Amino acid sequence: MKSALITGITGQDGSYLTEWLLEQGYTVHGLVRRSSTTQRTRLDHLFHDTSIYNQRLFLHYADLDDTTTIRRILTRTAPDEVYHLAGQSHVGASFEIPETTCQFTAMGTLKLLEILRDLDKRPRFAHISSSEIFGRPLESPQNEMTPMRPVTPYGVAKAFATQMVTLYRESFGLFACNAICYNHESPRRGESFVTRKITRAAAAISMGLQNELVLGSLDTVRDWGYAPDYVQGMWLMLQQETADDFILATGTQHTVENFLAAAFDAVDLDWRPYVRQDKAFMRPSEVQRLIGDPSKAFRQLNWKANVTLPELAKEMVQHDREQLLAKNASSLSETSPRNSTAS
Ligand SMILES: C[C@H]1O[C@H](OP(=O)(O)OP(=O)(O)OC[C@H]2O[C@@H](n3cnc4c(=O)[nH]c(N)nc43)[C@H](O)[C@@H]2O)[C@@H](O)[C@@H](O)C1=O
């Protein structure tokens, strides 16, 4: 039975990848940062007593800069595959905290590579890179040969990490791949990323719980796919005979405004009366337009993105409506006179 270790297991991609690997029969180890809460919302269902997977899933405390602990965990668990997803991943925030971004996203990756280099049994390694490395690209769509021209602290950190992975593959013989992922979303997406911010607002507005949505730039272009598709691409890379880099993208382009329209369409509303733009959500340096060419992944991995933007937006809005309905129902039952001792 194969085993894998995932950094960033509690995030959107980490949780989908965990489900996918468990379904394939893997034992899965995840690194988590210690915090005062033990709640892991995206993984809780897998640890439940009734889950058929709870005997094959293990969490270990380790920060990305704690190399001693990571080395110990890797030695003890001896995974066949390592998926490196962790790091500060918010592009806007990387302008506020560039040092932290580089410490975890760039140096955290190098530290991990250094540990792997020394191991007797070296696992296969997938670094989850980002289209942000292309920044203001010289060509469109971008492919694996497109030069990196990052324009955000996050993009610079990811470019460093991506290049290091290539270097460790070529110079030290590690089986190390870069999954160069374009934006990929889902109902599990963090609430500060634009898609989830929009779908939560569309759901709340349609239920009369919110009046306004404040956003930054509406004309930037992104290539948005569906996260569960992308984790399968990450896995496929490590099942090949040789290590290589692959673009994971849909190859289609949409503006933020297009996503807004799709999300509000899902609740039969026009977005225009509700949306206001504010400079607070605009970035000092914006990546204007990114579209990936996924043809190499299709050719060599037989991988392709399956979900269209309207389907994605609809699933996210429906999920957010259900979540709000459940929240409202539980707060109503908490205040219901029938539950009150005074009634
Ligand atoms: C591939 C890449 O994908 C993601 O990075 P991102 O593309 O920056 O994603 P986002 O959802 O933060 O922004 C998308 C666009 O939407 C614009 N935008 C407008 N108004 C708001 C707004 O209010 N909030 C946010 N967050 N963005 C806004 C914003 O300026 C940008 O043009 C990360 O997963 C990253 O880790 C990664 O690797």
The ligand as an SDF file (V2000), in Angstrom:
LIG
                    3D

 38 41  0  0  0  0  0  0  0  0999 V2000
   -2.9460   30.9550   -9.4170 C   0  0  0  0  0  0  0  0  0  0  0  0
   -3.1140   31.8760   -8.2330 C   0  0  0  0  0  0  0  0  0  0  0  0
   -4.5270   32.0310   -7.9840 O   0  0  0  0  0  0  0  0  0  0  0  0
   -4.8640   32.8160   -6.8510 C   0  0  0  0  0  0  0  0  0  0  0  0
   -4.3510   34.1270   -6.9700 O   0  0  0  0  0  0  0  0  0  0  0  0
   -5.1960   35.3470   -7.5930 P   0  0  0  0  0  0  0  0  0  0  0  0
   -5.3150   35.1760   -9.0640 O   0  0  0  0  0  0  0  0  0  0  0  0
   -4.5860   36.5870   -7.1280 O   0  0  0  0  0  0  0  0  0  0  0  0
   -6.6410   35.0910   -6.9530 O   0  0  0  0  0  0  0  0  0  0  0  0
   -7.7060   36.0700   -6.2620 P   0  0  0  0  0  0  0  0  0  0  0  0
   -8.9490   35.3010   -6.1970 O   0  0  0  0  0  0  0  0  0  0  0  0
   -7.1830   36.6220   -4.9760 O   0  0  0  0  0  0  0  0  0  0  0  0
   -7.8130   37.2760   -7.3090 O   0  0  0  0  0  0  0  0  0  0  0  0
   -8.2170   37.0820   -8.6490 C   0  0  0  0  0  0  0  0  0  0  0  0
   -8.3910   38.4290   -9.3250 C   0  0  0  0  0  0  0  0  0  0  0  0
   -9.5040   39.0940   -8.7280 O   0  0  0  0  0  0  0  0  0  0  0  0
   -9.1660   40.4510   -8.4580 C   0  0  0  0  0  0  0  0  0  0  0  0
  -10.0270   40.9710   -7.3890 N   0  0  0  0  0  0  0  0  0  0  0  0
  -10.9620   41.9520   -7.5230 C   0  0  0  0  0  0  0  0  0  0  0  0
  -11.5530   42.2050   -6.3600 N   0  0  0  0  0  0  0  0  0  0  0  0
  -10.9920   41.3410   -5.4530 C   0  0  0  0  0  0  0  0  0  0  0  0
  -11.2360   41.1350   -4.0680 C   0  0  0  0  0  0  0  0  0  0  0  0
  -12.0550   41.7960   -3.4200 O   0  0  0  0  0  0  0  0  0  0  0  0
  -10.4970   40.1610   -3.4680 N   0  0  0  0  0  0  0  0  0  0  0  0
   -9.5680   39.4060   -4.1520 C   0  0  0  0  0  0  0  0  0  0  0  0
   -8.8860   38.4300   -3.5060 N   0  0  0  0  0  0  0  0  0  0  0  0
   -9.3220   39.6030   -5.4860 N   0  0  0  0  0  0  0  0  0  0  0  0
  -10.0260   40.5710   -6.1080 C   0  0  0  0  0  0  0  0  0  0  0  0
   -7.6970   40.3570   -8.0840 C   0  0  0  0  0  0  0  0  0  0  0  0
   -7.0880   41.6400   -8.1340 O   0  0  0  0  0  0  0  0  0  0  0  0
   -7.2160   39.3750   -9.1310 C   0  0  0  0  0  0  0  0  0  0  0  0
   -6.9630   40.0390  -10.3350 O   0  0  0  0  0  0  0  0  0  0  0  0
   -4.2570   32.1730   -5.6000 C   0  0  0  0  0  0  0  0  0  0  0  0
   -4.7730   30.8790   -5.4340 O   0  0  0  0  0  0  0  0  0  0  0  0
   -2.7310   32.0870   -5.7410 C   0  0  0  0  0  0  0  0  0  0  0  0
   -2.2200   31.3510   -4.6390 O   0  0  0  0  0  0  0  0  0  0  0  0
   -2.3590   31.4420   -7.0230 C   0  0  0  0  0  0  0  0  0  0  0  0
   -1.4080   30.7040   -7.1010 O   0  0  0  0  0  0  0  0  0  0  0  0
  1  2  1  0
  2  3  1  0
  2 37  1  0
  3  4  1  0
  4  5  1  0
  4 33  1  0
  5  6  1  0
  6  7  2  0
  6  8  1  0
  6  9  1  0
  9 10  1  0
 10 11  2  0
 10 12  1  0
 10 13  1  0
 13 14  1  0
 14 15  1  0
 15 16  1  0
 15 31  1  0
 16 17  1  0
 17 18  1  0
 17 29  1  0
 18 19  1  0
 18 28  1  0
 19 20  2  0
 20 21  1  0
 21 22  1  0
 21 28  2  0
 22 23  2  0
 22 24  1  0
 24 25  1  0
 25 26  1  0
 25 27  2  0
 27 28  1  0
 29 30  1  0
 29 31  1  0
 31 32  1  0
 33 34  1  0
 33 35  1  0
 35 36  1  0
 35 37  1  0
 37 38  2  0
M  END
$$$$
